[in-house]
Amino acid sequence: MANSIKLSSIFFLFCFLQQLIFSNGQNNVVKGGYWFRDSGLSSNNIDSTYFTHLFCAFADLNPQTNQLIISPENQDSFRQFTSTVTRRNPSVKTLLSIAGGRANSTAYGVMARTQNSRKSFIDSSIKLARQLGFHGLDLDWEYPESTTDMTNLGTLLDEFRPAINTEARNSGRAPLFLTAAVSITPRVNGLNYPVQSVARNLDWLNVMAYDFYGPNWAPSQTNSHAQLFDPVNHVSGSDGITAWIQAGVAARKLVLGIPFYGYAWQLVNANNHGLRAPANGKSSVGSTDDGSMTYTQIRNFITQNRATTVYDTTIVGDYCYSGNAWISYDDTQSVRNKVSYVKSKGLLGYFAWHVAADQNWGLSRLASQTWGASSQVMK
C-alpha cells in the first residue's frame, strides 16, 4: 500500500513537472470565445481553429441540493461539446461556464454561506466537468449582492482551488482550469471583489469590458458600450484593466472581453448623430428587448440601409447610423486595436461574447491573426 501511494505521488509530480516545463517553453495566450446552445449556431459549426479556449455556457445551480446541474435541453450538446470542437482543433481547451447574467444571483449567495453547501457545489462542479470532458470551470456569478456575498465568494474560491488540486492528484490528471467572468472593475454595484482570493486562486479573469451603456439603462443619449478608452468619464476597457492591476491582480491573469454584438438607440434628431447624441431609448432595428444586435445583424443593417459607419480613434469603438437608428459596436479596426492593446499591456489574452454573433468568422479570424500565428494554447 505504501509503495503504491508513493508511486502514484511520483507519477503525479512527473506529470505536473512535464506540464510546467512545456507551458514555460511557449507563449501562453488565451484566445477565448463563449458559446451557448440557443445562440443559433450548432457546436458542430464552431470554427475552433481561431480559439485556444472555448467556454460552454451555462451550467446552473440547483438551489435545493447546492449542486451544479445541466438543464435537460442542454445535456446532449454539453456532453458532446469538447469532442465536437476538438475535431477541428485538437489543442483547443474547453471550460464549462457556470451561472451567467440570467442566473439567480441570490441562490449563489445562499450556496456560498456555509462550508457544507460550498463543498456540495465544488465537488459536483468538478465531477460534472470531468464527466462531460471539459478542461476547466468558469464561474460567471453576476453579481454578488452584498459585502457578505463578496466575502463568501473569496472563501468559495479559497476552497475551490485546493479541491481541484486534490482531485488532480488523486486522478493523475492535469488540474482543471478555474476562471471567472468578472465586472469591468474590481468594484461592482458599490461592492469590492475579494481581490486577494481572486488573484490567488483563479488561473485568469475574463474581464467583461462591454455593456457600459445601453438603450435600456442609458436611454437619453448614444454612447459606446465597449470603448477601449474614455477621456470623458473614464468608463472603458483600459480603465477597468488598470483598476484590476492596481488592485493587485497580475496583468498575466487578465483577459479582455470583446463583444461581437452592439446596441441600437433611437436618435431624437436624425441630423444629430454623433457620439453622445440625444436619444429616446432603443431603436426598433434592435431585435431584442434590450436593443442588442449581433455583429452579423449590424453588418446586414449597414448594407441594407447604406448606413454611415464611423470608427472613433479616440475611444477605439465603432458606430453607425441611418435615419433615426444609431448603433454602437466593434468592427474590424476596433477588434484589431483591442488585441494589439492586450499584447502591449502584457495581458494573457482576449475573449469574445459570443462566437455565434460573428459574421463568417471575420472578427474571430482577425483577432487571432492580430495576436500572431505563433501564439500557443495556455496549458
Secondary structure in CASP SS format (residue, H / E / C, confidence):
PFRMAT SS
TARGET T0000
AUTHOR 0000-0000-0000
METHOD secondary structure of the structure
MODEL  1
M C 1.00
A H 1.00
N H 1.00
S H 1.00
I H 1.00
K H 1.00
L H 1.00
S H 1.00
S H 1.00
I H 1.00
F H 1.00
F H 1.00
L H 1.00
F H 1.00
C H 1.00
F H 1.00
L H 1.00
Q H 1.00
Q H 1.00
L H 1.00
I H 1.00
F H 1.00
S H 1.00
N H 1.00
G C 1.00
Q C 1.00
N C 1.00
N E 1.00
V E 1.00
V E 1.00
K E 1.00
G E 1.00
G E 1.00
Y E 1.00
W E 1.00
F E 1.00
R H 1.00
D H 1.00
S H 1.00
G C 1.00
L C 1.00
S C 1.00
S H 1.00
N H 1.00
N H 1.00
I C 1.00
D C 1.00
S H 1.00
T H 1.00
Y H 1.00
F C 1.00
T C 1.00
H E 1.00
L E 1.00
F E 1.00
C E 1.00
A E 1.00
F E 1.00
A E 1.00
D E 1.00
L E 1.00
N E 1.00
P C 1.00
Q C 1.00
T C 1.00
N C 1.00
Q E 1.00
L E 1.00
I E 1.00
I C 1.00
S C 1.00
P H 1.00
E H 1.00
N H 1.00
Q H 1.00
D H 1.00
S H 1.00
F H 1.00
R H 1.00
Q H 1.00
F H 1.00
T H 1.00
S H 1.00
T H 1.00
V H 1.00
T H 1.00
R H 1.00
R H 1.00
N C 1.00
P C 1.00
S C 1.00
V C 1.00
K E 1.00
T E 1.00
L E 1.00
L E 1.00
S E 1.00
I E 1.00
A E 1.00
G C 1.00
G C 1.00
R C 1.00
A C 1.00
N C 1.00
S H 1.00
T H 1.00
A H 1.00
Y H 1.00
G H 1.00
V H 1.00
M H 1.00
A C 1.00
R C 1.00
T C 1.00
Q H 1.00
N H 1.00
S H 1.00
R H 1.00
K H 1.00
S H 1.00
F H 1.00
I H 1.00
D H 1.00
S H 1.00
S H 1.00
I H 1.00
K H 1.00
L H 1.00
A H 1.00
R H 1.00
Q H 1.00
L H 1.00
G C 1.00
F C 1.00
H C 1.00
G E 1.00
L E 1.00
D E 1.00
L E 1.00
D E 1.00
W C 1.00
E C 1.00
Y C 1.00
P C 1.00
E C 1.00
S C 1.00
T H 1.00
T H 1.00
D H 1.00
M H 1.00
T H 1.00
N H 1.00
L H 1.00
G H 1.00
T H 1.00
L H 1.00
L H 1.00
D H 1.00
E H 1.00
F H 1.00
R H 1.00
P H 1.00
A H 1.00
I H 1.00
N H 1.00
T H 1.00
E H 1.00
A H 1.00
R H 1.00
N H 1.00
S H 1.00
G C 1.00
R C 1.00
A C 1.00
P C 1.00
L C 1.00
F E 1.00
L E 1.00
T E 1.00
A E 1.00
A E 1.00
V E 1.00
S C 1.00
I C 1.00
T C 1.00
P C 1.00
R E 1.00
V E 1.00
N C 1.00
G C 1.00
L E 1.00
N E 1.00
Y C 1.00
P C 1.00
V H 1.00
Q H 1.00
S H 1.00
V H 1.00
A H 1.00
R H 1.00
N H 1.00
L C 1.00
D C 1.00
W E 1.00
L E 1.00
N E 1.00
V E 1.00
M C 1.00
A C 1.00
Y C 1.00
D C 1.00
F C 1.00
Y C 1.00
G C 1.00
P C 1.00
N C 1.00
W C 1.00
A C 1.00
P C 1.00
S C 1.00
Q E 1.00
T C 1.00
N C 1.00
S C 1.00
H C 1.00
A C 1.00
Q C 1.00
L C 1.00
F C 1.00
D C 1.00
P C 1.00
V C 1.00
N C 1.00
H C 1.00
V C 1.00
S C 1.00
G H 1.00
S H 1.00
D H 1.00
G H 1.00
I H 1.00
T H 1.00
A H 1.00
W H 1.00
I H 1.00
Q H 1.00
A H 1.00
G C 1.00
V C 1.00
A C 1.00
A H 1.00
R H 1.00
K H 1.00
L E 1.00
V E 1.00
L E 1.00
G E 1.00
I E 1.00
P E 1.00
F C 1.00
Y E 1.00
G E 1.00
Y E 1.00
A E 1.00
W E 1.00
Q E 1.00
L E 1.00
V C 1.00
N C 1.00
A C 1.00
N C 1.00
N C 1.00
H C 1.00
G C 1.00
L C 1.00
R C 1.00
A C 1.00
P E 1.00
A E 1.00
N E 1.00
G E 1.00
K E 1.00
S C 1.00
S C 1.00
V C 1.00
G C 1.00
S C 1.00
T C 1.00
D C 1.00
D C 1.00
G C 1.00
S E 1.00
M E 1.00
T E 1.00
Y H 1.00
T H 1.00
Q H 1.00
I H 1.00
R H 1.00
N H 1.00
F H 1.00
I H 1.00
T H 1.00
Q H 1.00
N H 1.00
R C 1.00
A C 1.00
T E 1.00
T E 1.00
V E 1.00
Y E 1.00
D E 1.00
T C 1.00
T C 1.00
I C 1.00
V C 1.00
G E 1.00
D E 1.00
Y E 1.00
C E 1.00
Y E 1.00
S E 1.00
G C 1.00
N C 1.00
A E 1.00
W E 1.00
I E 1.00
S E 1.00
Y E 1.00
D C 1.00
D C 1.00
T H 1.00
Q H 1.00
S H 1.00
V H 1.00
R H 1.00
N H 1.00
K H 1.00
V H 1.00
S H 1.00
Y H 1.00
V H 1.00
K H 1.00
S H 1.00
K C 1.00
G C 1.00
L C 1.00
L C 1.00
G E 1.00
Y E 1.00
F E 1.00
A E 1.00
W E 1.00
H C 1.00
V H 1.00
A H 1.00
A H 1.00
D C 1.00
Q C 1.00
N C 1.00
W C 1.00
G H 1.00
L H 1.00
S H 1.00
R H 1.00
L H 1.00
A H 1.00
S H 1.00
Q H 1.00
T H 1.00
W H 1.00
G C 1.00
A C 1.00
S C 1.00
S C 1.00
Q E 1.00
V E 1.00
M C 1.00
K C 1.00
END
